[in-house]
Amino acid sequence: MPLKPFHTLRNGLARRPFKFGIKSRFSAMRNMRAWLGLLDRYIIYRFLSTYIFLIAIIITIAVIFDFNEKIDKLTQSHAPFSKIVFDYYINFVPYFANLFSPLFVFIAVIFFTSKMAGNSEIIAMKSTGMSFRRLLRPYMFSAALIALTTFLLGAYVIPQSNVARVNFENRYIKKRTDITSVDNVQMQVDTGVVAYITHFDNTTKSGYGFSLDKFVDKKLVSHLTAQTIQYDTLSERRFSWTLRGYHIRTLKGMREKLESGDRLDTMIIMEPKDFFYVRGQQETMTVPELKEFIARQKLRGAAGVSTFEVEYYKRFAMPFAAFILTLIGVSLSCEKRKGGMGTSIGVGLALSFGYILFQTISATFAINAGWPAALAVWLPNVLFAIVAIVLYFRTPQ
């Protein structure tokens, strides 16, 4: 057999992975279509379209009521119209929709499933041999899409937009003046390292009367003082500070080492925002920022960490609620009832508002009564998951 030229072999090998990739993509698409049949895609379409429609309707009503309630405060504070629209309501809509996403999921499931049951569509599906467990597949697929979207928005996107909304509320609605300075700040910035600032001005990012003490085995080993301290906002590294008029006293047994100078550029694990607390600050932090902030505040022994812990665990618990409420909604509304969909919708609304109320109460206990934040946030999910399992086994399979 004659040998083929090298470039022919090379071109042939280069084409094969491309063909294999195309075939694998088509096979994956075929497998997805086999896993989700025509009826599944029909239910997914009904689920998501009803969910989006409910969000649009309820958000519109919420914006109208919210504006009607705050119109006097907005007028008295002379809030510019552009800030009302672009700083507040543009950011209010995604925040509100994401906050009550489980409620919208629950109502959407009950609404369109009750309608399908009333039209005998579910009876027709079950007559073909489809079990209740198989019927749940498109519901759970839709709930997974909503849960993933809710988590990504709540963890990374919406906190960034909440900054403008929270600042607008504090300035024009709640009329809280910005705190530009603070006195007598003391905090533990690292293990065994305590910082103290007599006065700090947030406008200039500078302060005076600074000291930094380092302890090892509860013994003072270093004492630093500086007349002024300035945060370096132009530095590429975080925690960059400039000390002026500094003195360092290092203790080594019975010996002391003294050092002084006019300027010292150093890194201290603190930032100007650590000295100030803004109401609703936890809503403006992403999940990584919340995790870092909680760890630093616990290290410093600061109070009020439970508020941030509740917000952190809520970012994970709220998307998971979509699966629980979907299962409850389908179990309640998949059977044709004499009273029509009114009974199912009434029971569904009662359960959904009960879930939100229970979640609010448990979060309050975590913040004010010392409950573990993880337990308080996940407790409603656990209890309603038990309700969902009971309803699942009581539904004819």
C-alpha positions as a printed Julia matrix, in Angstrom:
397×3 Matrix{Float64}:
   0.0    0.0    0.0
   1.55   3.35  -1.02
   2.38   5.72   1.81
   0.4    8.96   2.05
   2.21  12.28   2.27
   2.64  13.7    5.76
   0.5   16.82   5.09
  -2.39  14.57   3.97
  -2.26  12.6    7.23
  -1.98  15.81   9.22
  -5.02  17.38   7.54
  -7.05  14.21   8.0
  -6.23  14.06  11.71
  -7.04  17.72  12.11
 -10.5   17.22  10.64
 -11.49  14.24  12.78
 -11.83  15.99  16.18
 -14.05  18.62  14.56
 -16.39  15.96  13.14
 -16.39  14.09  16.43
 -17.22  17.33  18.29
 -20.18  18.02  15.99
 -21.49  14.48  16.43
 -21.13  14.65  20.21
 -23.06  17.93  20.29
 -25.87  16.51  18.21
 -25.98  13.37  20.37
 -26.13  15.51  23.53
 -29.0   17.49  22.04
 -30.78  14.26  21.12
 -30.28  12.92  24.63
 -31.7   16.13  26.09
 -34.72  15.92  23.8
 -35.19  12.27  24.78
 -34.93  13.15  28.48
 -37.35  16.07  28.03
 -40.18  15.08  25.72
 -42.79  17.22  24.04
 -45.04  17.27  27.11
 -42.05  18.2   29.26
 -41.21  21.17  27.06
 -44.87  22.17  27.1
 -44.93  22.18  30.93
 -41.6   24.04  31.11
 -42.95  26.69  28.75
 -46.15  27.07  30.79
 -44.15  27.19  34.04
 -41.62  29.82  32.98
 -44.1   31.97  31.04
 -46.51  32.05  33.99
 -43.61  32.81  36.36
 -42.42  35.75  34.24
 -45.98  37.02  33.76
 -46.6   36.99  37.52
 -43.33  38.82  38.17
 -44.28  41.53  35.67
 -47.78  41.97  37.13
 -46.83  41.92  40.81
 -43.74  44.08  40.34
 -45.81  46.69  38.5
 -48.34  46.75  41.35
 -45.52  46.89  43.94
 -43.88  49.85  42.2
 -47.19  51.75  42.07
 -47.91  51.14  45.76
 -44.33  51.92  46.77
 -44.31  55.21  44.85
 -47.71  56.17  46.29
 -46.43  55.47  49.79
 -43.17  57.4   49.4
 -44.32  60.3   47.24
 -44.58  62.69  50.21
 -41.05  61.9   51.44
 -39.63  62.16  47.93
 -41.31  65.55  47.44
 -40.17  66.91  50.81
 -36.59  65.78  50.27
 -36.55  67.26  46.71
 -35.24  64.03  45.18
 -34.39  64.49  41.47
 -36.63  62.58  39.09
 -33.63  60.99  37.36
 -32.37  59.59  40.68
 -35.85  58.3   41.56
 -36.01  56.36  38.31
 -32.41  55.29  37.7
 -30.97  55.05  41.23
 -34.01  53.7   43.04
 -36.66  51.99  40.91
 -34.34  50.55  38.28
 -32.55  48.78  41.14
 -35.71  48.19  43.2
 -37.31  45.97  40.53
 -34.63  43.22  40.35
 -34.14  43.33  44.13
 -37.85  42.86  44.85
 -38.28  40.19  42.15
 -35.33  38.18  43.43
 -36.37  38.59  47.07
 -39.82  37.1   46.5
 -38.85  34.67  43.75
 -39.98  31.59  45.78
 -43.4   33.19  46.23
 -43.71  33.78  42.48
 -42.62  30.19  41.81
 -45.24  28.81  44.17
 -48.09  30.89  42.78
 -47.07  30.15  39.18
 -47.0   26.37  39.81
 -50.39  26.33  41.51
 -51.98  28.65  38.93
 -51.08  26.84  35.72
 -51.14  23.31  37.21
 -54.65  23.86  38.57
 -55.69  25.11  35.15
 -54.17  22.04  33.49
 -55.94  19.78  35.99
 -59.23  21.6   35.39
 -58.86  21.03  31.65
 -58.18  17.31  32.3
 -54.7   17.64  30.76
 -53.0   15.92  33.7
 -55.57  13.11  33.6
 -54.7   12.62  29.92
 -50.99  12.5   30.76
 -51.49   9.93  33.5
 -53.7    7.82  31.22
 -50.66   7.26  28.99
 -48.84   5.66  31.92
 -47.02   8.76  33.16
 -46.47   8.53  36.91
 -46.56  11.47  39.29
 -42.81  11.12  39.76
 -42.27  11.36  36.01
 -44.63  14.35  35.88
 -42.35  16.21  38.32
 -39.37  16.09  35.93
 -40.18  19.26  33.91
 -41.25  21.05  37.1
 -37.95  20.35  38.82
 -36.02  21.24  35.67
 -37.77  24.63  35.59
 -37.23  25.1   39.33
 -33.51  24.36  38.82
 -33.27  27.06  36.13
 -35.02  29.58  38.38
 -32.96  28.59  41.44
 -29.66  28.92  39.54
 -30.66  32.3   38.11
 -31.86  33.51  41.52
 -28.61  32.45  43.19
 -26.34  34.06  40.6
 -28.32  37.31  40.63
 -28.57  37.43  44.42
 -24.95  36.46  45.03
 -23.1   38.59  42.49
 -25.26  40.96  40.4
 -27.99  42.52  42.56
 -25.68  43.5   45.49
 -23.76  45.75  43.1
 -26.94  47.53  42.04
 -28.17  47.72  45.64
 -25.46  50.25  46.47
 -27.26  53.04  44.61
 -30.66  51.97  45.98
 -29.52  51.84  49.62
 -27.75  55.19  49.33
 -30.87  56.73  47.81
 -33.09  55.35  50.61
 -30.77  56.59  53.34
 -30.51  60.06  51.83
 -33.96  60.88  50.47
 -36.42  58.51  52.17
 -35.0   57.78  55.62
 -33.12  61.12  55.62
 -30.04  59.81  57.32
 -27.11  62.15  57.0
 -23.85  60.58  55.93
 -21.43  60.03  58.81
 -18.16  61.55  57.67
 -16.07  61.12  60.82
 -15.72  58.83  63.81
 -13.89  59.04  67.14
 -12.13  56.51  69.35
 -12.03  53.54  67.0
 -10.51  50.37  68.44
 -10.47  46.99  66.68
  -8.48  43.81  66.38
  -7.11  43.84  62.83
  -5.27  40.51  63.06
  -4.54  37.79  65.57
  -3.04  39.56  68.57
  -2.88  42.94  66.76
  -5.04  45.8   68.07
  -5.38  49.18  66.32
  -6.67  52.43  67.8
  -7.49  55.76  66.11
  -8.46  58.85  68.1
 -10.25  60.51  65.15
 -10.82  59.48  61.51
 -12.29  61.6   58.71
 -13.9   59.55  55.93
 -13.86  62.46  53.48
 -10.08  62.8   53.47
  -9.51  59.13  54.44
  -7.15  60.29  57.18
  -6.96  60.33  60.97
  -4.75  61.23  63.89
  -3.74  59.7   67.2
  -3.01  56.25  65.81
  -1.51  53.32  67.72
  -0.93  49.65  66.88
  -0.16  47.08  69.58
   1.0   43.52  68.92
   0.65  40.8   71.54
   2.18  37.31  71.67
   0.9   34.98  74.42
  -0.89  37.97  75.97
   2.4   39.88  76.25
   3.07  43.16  74.48
   5.94  42.74  72.0
   5.51  45.84  69.82
   3.94  49.28  70.22
   3.63  51.65  67.28
   2.31  55.22  67.43
   1.85  57.81  64.71
   0.65  61.38  64.69
  -1.4   60.92  61.48
  -2.55  58.02  59.35
  -3.65  58.22  55.7
  -5.32  55.52  53.58
  -3.68  55.16  50.17
  -6.57  55.14  47.71
  -4.24  55.08  44.69
  -2.4   51.92  45.67
  -3.07  48.75  43.72
  -2.93  46.73  46.94
  -5.62  46.72  49.6
  -4.95  47.8   53.18
  -2.19  50.27  52.21
  -1.65  53.04  54.81
   0.83  55.87  55.22
   1.95  56.81  58.75
   3.6   60.15  59.53
   5.53  61.02  62.66
   5.77  57.42  63.78
   7.55  55.75  66.69
   8.03  51.98  67.07
   8.91  50.37  70.39
   9.92  46.7   70.12
  10.22  44.63  73.3
  12.51  41.59  73.47
  12.67  40.3   77.01
  14.38  42.95  79.1
  15.58  44.84  76.04
  13.86  47.53  74.05
  14.43  48.75  70.53
  13.28  52.24  69.55
  12.7   53.38  65.98
  11.19  56.58  64.63
  10.78  58.41  61.35
   8.78  60.93  59.39
   6.96  58.54  57.03
   6.18  54.83  56.92
   4.25  53.02  54.17
   2.8   49.81  55.54
  -0.08  47.36  55.26
  -2.66  47.13  58.06
  -5.6   44.79  57.57
  -8.33  47.4   57.86
 -10.11  49.81  55.54
 -11.99  53.1   56.09
 -15.33  51.35  55.46
 -14.62  49.14  58.5
 -15.04  52.19  60.74
 -18.56  53.03  59.52
 -21.81  51.06  59.37
 -24.47  51.92  56.79
 -27.98  50.58  57.31
 -28.64  47.88  54.74
 -24.92  47.42  54.13
 -25.28  43.62  54.03
 -27.52  43.93  50.95
 -24.73  45.64  49.0
 -22.18  42.83  49.46
 -21.61  39.87  47.19
 -21.25  36.37  48.68
 -17.41  36.46  48.74
 -17.47  39.94  50.29
 -19.96  38.81  52.94
 -17.84  35.78  53.79
 -14.68  37.88  54.13
 -16.47  40.58  56.14
 -17.97  38.06  58.59
 -14.58  36.41  59.15
 -12.9   39.77  59.81
 -15.64  40.98  62.15
 -15.52  37.74  64.15
 -11.76  38.07  64.44
 -12.21  41.59  65.79
 -14.95  40.54  68.19
 -17.33  43.11  66.7
 -21.06  43.16  67.45
 -23.86  42.89  64.9
 -22.28  40.07  62.88
 -25.51  38.03  63.02
 -27.21  40.43  60.57
 -24.56  39.68  57.96
 -24.58  35.96  58.73
 -28.35  35.82  58.16
 -27.92  37.56  54.81
 -25.1   35.2   53.86
 -27.06  32.0   54.54
 -30.19  33.47  52.99
 -28.37  33.76  49.65
 -28.18  29.93  49.58
 -31.47  29.07  51.28
 -33.76  31.17  49.08
 -32.88  29.45  45.75
 -33.27  26.03  47.39
 -36.81  27.01  48.42
 -37.83  26.95  44.74
 -37.62  23.12  44.73
 -39.58  22.75  47.98
 -42.39  25.11  47.03
 -42.59  23.62  43.53
 -43.11  20.14  44.98
 -45.78  21.45  47.39
 -47.51  23.37  44.6
 -47.67  20.42  42.21
 -48.86  18.05  44.97
 -51.68  20.42  45.91
 -52.93  21.3   42.44
 -52.36  18.26  40.2
 -55.81  16.78  40.96
 -59.09  18.06  39.59
 -61.22  19.51  42.39
 -64.88  20.41  42.6
 -64.15  23.95  43.69
 -61.84  24.55  40.73
 -58.51  26.31  41.06
 -59.78  28.75  43.71
 -59.21  26.29  46.57
 -55.7   25.4   45.42
 -54.74  29.04  44.93
 -56.13  29.95  48.36
 -54.2   27.17  50.11
 -51.09  28.01  48.1
 -51.2   31.7   49.01
 -51.7   30.84  52.68
 -48.7   28.48  52.64
 -46.47  30.9   50.71
 -47.2   33.82  53.02
 -46.76  31.47  55.98
 -43.31  30.55  54.63
 -42.29  34.21  54.29
 -43.66  35.03  57.77
 -41.86  32.06  59.33
 -38.64  33.02  57.58
 -38.9   36.61  58.84
 -39.57  35.5   62.42
 -36.71  33.0   62.48
 -34.31  35.62  61.06
 -35.4   38.04  63.79
 -34.6   35.42  66.44
 -31.15  34.98  64.92
 -30.43  38.72  64.97
 -31.98  39.64  68.34
 -32.15  36.41  70.35
 -28.81  34.81  69.54
 -30.05  31.88  67.47
 -27.44  30.33  65.14
 -27.85  32.11  61.81
 -27.62  28.92  59.72
 -30.31  27.22  61.79
 -32.63  30.23  61.7
 -32.37  30.66  57.92
 -32.65  26.97  56.99
 -35.35  26.05  59.55
 -38.29  27.19  57.33
 -36.85  25.18  54.43
 -36.51  22.07  56.6
 -40.05  22.27  57.96
 -41.61  22.99  54.56
 -39.5   20.2   53.04
 -41.17  17.81  55.5
 -44.57  19.17  54.41
 -43.57  18.69  50.76
 -42.51  15.07  51.35
 -45.77  14.27  53.17
 -47.84  15.8   50.35
 -45.75  13.95  47.76
 -46.47  10.53  49.27
 -50.15  11.39  49.77
 -50.58  12.29  46.1
 -51.79   9.39  43.92
 -48.78   8.09  42.01
